[in-house]
Amino acid sequence: MPAAGWIPADGPTSWGSLGGPGAHGPKAHADVRISNMSLILRHLQTSPALSRTRLARETGLSKATVSTLVAELCSRGLLIEEEPDLSGNVGRPSTGLRTAPRAAAGIGLEISGASLLLSIADLTGEVVLRRSELVGDAEHLPDRMIEHVAAMLSHALDQLTRQGTTVPGIVLAQPGIIDYTGNTVRYSSTLGWHDIPVADRVRDAVARRMNPKDSVPTITLENDAKLAALATYERYAQTGVRNLLYLSGGEGIGAGIISDGHLLRGWLGLTGEVGHMPVEPEGLACRCGRRGCWETRSGLQALTAAYPPGDEVRDETTSLDARIEILRQRFDAGDAELARRLELSQQALARALAILEDVLNPQVIVLSGYLAAFADVFLDSTTAALKARLLDQRATVRLETSHLGQWASSQGAALVALESVLDNPSLVDRGPGS
């Protein structure tokens, strides 16, 4: 079971606007109680069903401290105790502790060109709800999109509030460049947005729909590919992978980069805008205004441009998955022009990944979107091309497809939305009579 709000091992000490990763060892300062509750809660995410004795040993806290803080975490509904082990061992039977389902949940919502994808995850790591809604061309206008997003979030918040679940935060997964200081979309070529204060405007739109007595959870923004990389990397981290490159294969090409267990953002958050690498300097015009960008060869539009304007694969109001499925059917039926364009896309992919491999030295490269749907076209040929360029055969990279599909970004957003509770468990109120 994935750990909600999971942070890469030895990960960054700061998430910028998304909050910090919390305690990684016993603290000794004014908020020691909260810090040590955070330590216990995070530890039980990755090592569930531990006894108090073992929890004390593994965290470095005293048994008395562990007992006191576990009691408080249980009173807040964040931990539950399993039945005592009565297997006949000598001594007092021990009870296992684990994170409680439904006590707190994070909401993640991905804004894409054709749809809104919402995921809700609780502290056990379980994704308790997924919902998708299509958006039309007119909804690319910021006002329309923000109202649609607010309506989905308000419905989810109402549902969670009625079942007594605390929602500490909402993270919006956004294509394009994020201004983390202002919680603003600086530029999104997918949506045609410039300097839109999305988080503030969504918060105001949600507030208009809520009971005035209720407060809107903190809303933050993050790039969609970065969040997808976090959600995807969890599985690989468990097998010792420390360096991973995640590629989104949609209208454009974006990347999430995990380097030595850290999510890379870069100076202004521009890390991962690989779709605009100049792979053909005098090549095709890109929607960003430049020429020869990688996504002009390996973005989905490089394939759909083979068809006339009214063709269903060019209808951006249709979900990405549906359009990819149509392309897959046409390829399997022998569409020669599509096969030619896929070959060009694969060649561009190999050229671009050869550069990224030399710069980043990933252990694993994960393909998603249409790149994953056409794995039979991309994987073997690209792997062979990368092997042919290796300086050291021991550095062979594994090229694989995403196991999360279209939900990777919203799931990553939901997990990160739980970070504030993992940092400060006292955000969840104690139960009646506690």
C-alpha positions in Angstrom: 0.0 0.0 0.0 1.5 3.4 -1.0 2.3 5.8 1.8 0.2 9.0 1.5 2.2 12.2 1.4 5.3 10.0 0.8 8.6 11.8 0.5 11.6 10.4 -1.3 14.2 9.0 1.1 16.6 11.8 2.2 14.4 14.1 0.1 14.4 17.9 0.0 14.2 19.8 3.2 11.8 22.3 1.6 8.8 21.9 -0.7 8.5 25.6 -1.3 4.8 26.5 -1.3 3.8 22.8 -0.7 5.3 22.7 2.8 8.2 20.7 4.2 8.7 17.0 4.6 8.5 17.0 8.4 10.6 15.4 11.0 13.1 12.7 10.0 14.5 12.2 13.6 13.7 13.3 17.2 13.5 17.1 17.7 14.5 19.2 20.7 12.8 22.6 20.3 9.6 24.4 21.2 7.4 22.3 18.9 9.0 19.0 20.0 5.6 17.4 20.7 4.3 18.1 17.2 7.6 17.2 15.5 7.7 13.9 17.3 4.1 13.1 16.5 5.0 13.8 12.9 7.9 11.4 13.2 5.7 8.7 14.5 3.0 9.2 11.9 5.5 9.2 9.0 7.3 6.1 10.4 4.1 4.1 10.6 3.3 4.9 7.0 6.3 3.0 5.7 6.4 0.5 8.5 2.8 -0.3 9.5 1.6 -2.5 12.4 4.5 -1.8 14.7 4.3 -2.2 18.5 5.1 0.8 20.8 8.3 -0.9 21.8 9.5 -1.4 18.3 8.4 2.1 17.4 10.4 3.6 20.2 13.5 1.6 19.1 13.2 2.6 15.5 12.5 6.3 16.0 14.9 6.9 18.9 12.1 8.2 21.1 11.6 7.0 24.7 8.9 4.4 25.4 7.1 6.9 27.6 7.1 9.6 24.9 5.9 7.1 22.3 3.0 6.0 24.6 1.9 9.5 25.2 2.1 10.6 21.6 0.5 7.5 20.3 -2.4 8.1 22.7 -2.8 11.6 21.3 -2.6 10.4 17.7 -5.3 7.8 18.4 -7.5 10.4 20.0 -7.3 12.5 16.9 -8.3 9.4 14.8 -4.9 9.3 13.0 -3.8 5.9 14.3 -5.6 2.8 15.2 -4.6 -0.2 17.2 -4.9 -3.7 16.0 -6.0 -6.6 18.2 -3.3 -7.9 20.6 -1.1 -10.8 19.5 -2.3 -13.7 21.6 -0.1 -16.3 19.8 1.3 -17.6 23.1 4.5 -15.7 23.3 5.8 -15.0 26.8 5.1 -11.6 28.3 2.4 -8.9 27.7 0.8 -9.3 24.3 1.7 -6.5 21.9 -0.7 -4.5 19.7 0.2 -3.2 16.3 -0.3 0.4 15.3 -1.1 1.7 11.9 -2.4 4.8 10.2 -6.2 5.2 10.2 -8.2 5.4 7.0 -10.5 8.3 6.3 -9.3 10.5 9.2 -7.6 12.9 6.8 -7.5 13.1 3.1 -5.7 15.1 0.5 -7.4 16.3 -2.7 -5.4 16.5 -6.0 -6.9 17.8 -9.2 -5.2 17.8 -12.6 -6.1 20.6 -15.0 -5.4 19.4 -18.6 -6.5 20.6 -22.0 -9.3 18.1 -22.3 -10.3 17.1 -18.8 -10.2 17.6 -15.1 -9.0 14.6 -13.1 -9.6 14.5 -9.4 -8.1 12.1 -6.9 -8.6 11.8 -3.1 -6.1 9.8 -1.0 -6.1 9.2 2.7 -3.2 8.6 5.2 -3.1 4.9 4.4 -2.1 5.7 0.9 -5.4 4.4 -0.5 -7.0 6.4 -3.3 -10.5 6.6 -2.0 -12.1 8.5 -4.9 -11.3 9.3 -8.6 -13.5 11.4 -10.8 -13.0 12.8 -14.3 -14.9 15.5 -16.2 -14.4 16.7 -19.8 -13.8 20.3 -20.6 -14.6 22.1 -23.8 -12.5 24.6 -25.8 -14.4 27.5 -24.2 -13.4 26.3 -20.8 -9.8 27.0 -21.5 -10.7 30.6 -20.7 -9.4 31.0 -17.2 -12.8 32.2 -15.7 -14.7 29.2 -17.1 -12.0 26.7 -16.1 -11.7 28.1 -12.6 -15.5 27.8 -12.0 -15.5 24.2 -13.2 -12.5 23.3 -11.0 -14.2 25.0 -8.0 -17.4 23.1 -8.6 -15.6 19.7 -8.5 -13.6 20.7 -5.4 -16.7 21.9 -3.6 -18.5 18.7 -4.2 -15.6 16.6 -3.0 -15.1 18.8 0.1 -18.8 18.5 1.0 -18.7 14.8 0.7 -15.6 14.5 2.9 -16.9 16.9 5.5 -20.1 15.0 5.9 -18.2 11.8 6.6 -15.9 13.6 9.2 -12.7 13.6 7.2 -10.3 16.4 7.6 -8.9 17.9 4.4 -5.7 19.7 5.2 -4.9 20.8 1.6 -5.7 20.8 -2.1 -3.0 20.6 -4.8 -3.8 21.6 -8.4 -1.6 19.8 -11.0 -1.1 22.3 -13.7 0.7 22.0 -17.1 3.3 24.7 -17.6 5.5 27.0 -15.5 4.5 27.8 -12.0 5.4 30.9 -9.9 5.6 29.2 -6.5 5.8 32.5 -4.6 2.6 33.9 -6.0 0.9 30.5 -6.6 0.4 31.6 -10.2 0.6 29.9 -13.6 3.3 32.0 -15.3 2.8 30.2 -18.7 1.0 27.2 -20.0 1.2 26.5 -23.7 -1.4 23.8 -23.3 -4.0 26.2 -22.0 -2.7 29.4 -23.5 -2.5 31.0 -20.0 -0.2 33.8 -18.9 0.2 35.0 -15.3 -3.1 33.6 -14.0 -3.4 33.5 -10.1 -5.1 30.2 -10.3 -4.8 29.2 -6.6 -6.3 32.4 -5.2 -9.1 32.5 -7.8 -10.0 28.8 -7.2 -10.0 29.4 -3.4 -12.4 32.4 -3.8 -14.7 30.4 -6.1 -14.8 27.4 -3.7 -15.5 29.8 -0.8 -18.6 31.2 -2.6 -20.0 27.7 -2.8 -19.3 26.7 0.8 -21.0 27.3 4.1 -19.6 30.6 5.5 -18.7 28.9 8.7 -16.3 26.5 6.9 -12.9 27.4 5.8 -11.3 26.5 2.5 -8.3 24.3 2.8 -5.0 25.6 1.6 -4.8 25.5 -2.2 -1.4 25.3 -3.9 -0.1 24.6 -7.4 2.5 22.3 -8.8 3.6 21.2 -12.3 1.7 18.1 -13.4 4.8 16.1 -14.6 6.6 16.8 -11.3 3.6 15.4 -9.3 3.3 12.4 -11.6 7.0 11.7 -11.1 6.5 11.7 -7.3 3.5 9.3 -7.5 5.4 7.0 -9.9 8.7 7.0 -8.1 7.2 5.6 -4.9 7.2 2.1 -6.4 10.7 2.4 -7.6 12.1 3.8 -4.4 11.0 0.6 -2.6 13.5 -1.3 -4.9 16.4 1.0 -4.3 16.1 3.3 -7.4 17.3 6.8 -6.6 17.4 8.5 -10.0 14.3 8.5 -12.2 13.1 10.5 -15.2 9.3 10.6 -15.8 8.1 11.7 -19.3 4.5 12.7 -19.9 3.4 12.0 -23.5 0.4 14.2 -24.1 -0.2 17.3 -26.2 3.4 18.2 -25.3 6.3 16.5 -23.5 7.0 17.3 -19.9 9.3 15.7 -17.4 9.5 15.1 -13.7 13.1 14.5 -12.5 14.1 12.6 -9.3 17.8 12.9 -8.6 19.3 11.0 -5.7 15.8 10.8 -4.1 15.1 14.5 -4.6 12.4 16.1 -6.8 14.2 18.7 -8.9 12.4 22.0 -9.4 15.2 24.3 -10.5 15.8 28.0 -9.9 12.3 29.2 -11.1 10.6 25.9 -11.3 11.4 25.4 -15.0 13.1 22.0 -14.5 11.3 19.5 -16.7 10.2 21.7 -19.6 12.0 19.2 -21.9 9.4 19.4 -24.6 10.9 22.6 -25.7 14.5 21.3 -26.0 15.8 22.2 -29.6 16.2 18.8 -31.1 15.8 20.2 -34.7 17.0 23.9 -34.6 15.6 24.7 -38.0 12.6 22.3 -37.6 8.9 22.8 -37.3 7.3 25.8 -35.6 6.2 25.1 -32.0 3.2 26.7 -30.3 5.6 28.2 -27.8 6.8 30.5 -30.6 10.2 28.8 -31.2 11.3 26.2 -33.9 12.5 22.7 -33.6 11.2 21.9 -30.1 11.2 18.3 -29.2 7.4 18.2 -28.8 6.9 19.2 -32.5 8.2 15.6 -33.2 7.2 13.7 -30.1 4.1 15.5 -28.8 0.7 14.0 -29.6 0.0 16.8 -32.1 2.8 15.5 -34.2 0.6 12.5 -34.8 -2.8 14.0 -35.0 -1.6 16.6 -37.5 -1.7 13.8 -40.1 -5.5 14.0 -40.1 -7.9 16.8 -41.3 -9.2 19.4 -38.8 -12.6 17.7 -38.3 -11.1 14.3 -37.4 -12.0 13.0 -34.0 -8.4 12.6 -32.9 -8.0 16.3 -33.3 -11.0 17.1 -31.1 -9.3 18.4 -27.9 -12.7 18.2 -26.1 -12.3 14.4 -26.2 -10.3 12.9 -23.4 -6.6 12.2 -24.1 -7.1 8.5 -23.4 -9.9 8.2 -25.9 -7.9 9.9 -28.6 -4.9 7.8 -27.9 -7.1 4.7 -28.2 -8.4 5.8 -31.6 -4.8 6.3 -32.8 -3.9 2.8 -31.4 -6.7 1.2 -33.4 -5.7 3.0 -36.6 -2.1 1.9 -36.1 -3.1 -1.7 -35.6 -5.3 -1.4 -38.7 -2.2 -0.5 -40.8 -2.3 3.3 -41.1 0.9 3.9 -43.0 1.1 7.7 -42.4 0.6 7.2 -38.6 3.3 4.6 -38.6 5.7 7.0 -40.4 5.0 9.7 -37.9 5.5 7.3 -35.0 8.8 6.3 -36.4 9.9 10.0 -36.6 8.6 10.5 -33.0 10.7 7.5 -31.9 13.8 8.9 -33.5 13.3 12.2 -31.8 12.7 10.5 -28.5 16.0 8.6 -28.8 17.9 11.8 -29.6 16.4 13.7 -26.8 16.8 10.9 -24.2 20.4 10.5 -25.2 21.0 14.1 -24.1 19.0 13.7 -20.9 20.7 10.4 -20.1 24.1 12.1 -20.3 23.0 15.0 -18.2 20.9 13.3 -15.5 22.2 9.7 -15.5 18.8 8.1 -14.5 18.4 4.5 -13.5 14.9 4.3 -14.9 13.0 6.4 -17.5 9.2 6.0 -17.3 7.1 6.8 -20.4 3.4 7.8 -20.0 0.5 8.9 -22.1 0.7 8.0 -25.8 4.3 7.0 -25.4 3.2 4.2 -23.1 0.3 3.3 -25.4 2.7 2.7 -28.2 5.3 0.9 -26.1 5.9 -1.6 -28.9 7.1 1.2 -31.1 9.2 3.1 -28.5 10.7 0.8 -25.9 13.0 -1.6 -27.8 14.2 0.8 -30.5 14.9 3.6 -28.0 16.6 1.2 -25.5 18.9 0.0 -28.3 19.7 3.5 -29.4 20.6 4.5 -25.9 22.7 1.5 -25.3 24.7 2.2 -28.5 25.7 5.6 -27.1 26.7 4.5 -23.6 30.1 5.6 -22.3 30.0 2.8 -19.7 27.8 -0.3 -20.2 27.2 -0.4 -16.4 25.1 2.7 -16.8 22.4 1.1 -18.9 19.1 2.7 -18.2 15.8 0.9 -17.8 13.0 2.2 -20.1 9.6 1.3 -18.8 5.9 2.5 -19.0 3.9 4.1 -16.2 1.7 1.9 -14.0 -0.5 4.8 -13.0 -1.8 5.9 -16.4 -3.7 9.1 -16.6 -4.1 9.4 -12.8 -0.4 9.9 -12.0 -0.5 13.7 -11.6 -3.7 13.9 -9.6 -2.6 11.0 -7.4 0.7 12.7 -6.7 -1.1 15.9 -6.0 -3.4 14.2 -3.5 -0.4 12.7 -1.7 1.4 16.0 -1.4 -1.8 17.7 -0.2 -1.5 15.5 2.9 1.9 16.9 3.8 0.6 19.6 6.3 -1.1 16.9 8.4 2.0 14.8 8.3 4.1 17.8 9.4 1.6 18.8 12.1 -0.9 16.1 13.2 -2.6 18.5 15.6 -4.4 20.0 12.6 -6.8 17.1 13.0 -9.1 17.8 15.9 -9.4 15.4 18.8 -12.5 13.2 18.9 -15.4 13.9 21.3 -14.5 13.1 24.9 -10.8 13.1 24.2 
